[in-house]
């Protein structure tokens, strides 16, 4: 159970409107409406200025689209599995499927480097998600140099921002024990990384040569 349950009963008018819009938009994005579908935003509603500011930032990020949506969803979902945020893995799996990723892609995420399902650009983006979701963050020059062969500076900023934002979401939700909301119920869902798998994946991401497409 979440540590902060529901929006405050005396939430202001702007906060209530924001939550209604968020519920409608989340239902459109995922194709489902569940009881806990906007729990993170309901928690933010206890600090209304943060709710509005965070919502505006999410909307701004949504409008930036120089990097393929599928690649960003892949990176975001990988970050969610590493931080082990139940809510983020749940909704991220749903959104990843809608972006064109298959159930096989979701299940192969823990072993993406050895999988033929992912091409070179996808593996590099996943390497970036791994490197940024470690503690401490460690993005080696070799990885960034390999990414530069596929993305310009603006696209790299967009990718880094997407992964950093997911780390923010995941850690916020994990601290408040906000869990799965049922977006992927009855469907294949990505799985969180275990401690040993996480260490192995992070090490391989910083050392591996770019994979062949």
Order of alpha helices (4+ residues) and beta strands (2+ residues): alpha-alpha-alpha-alpha-alpha-alpha-alpha-alpha-alpha-alpha
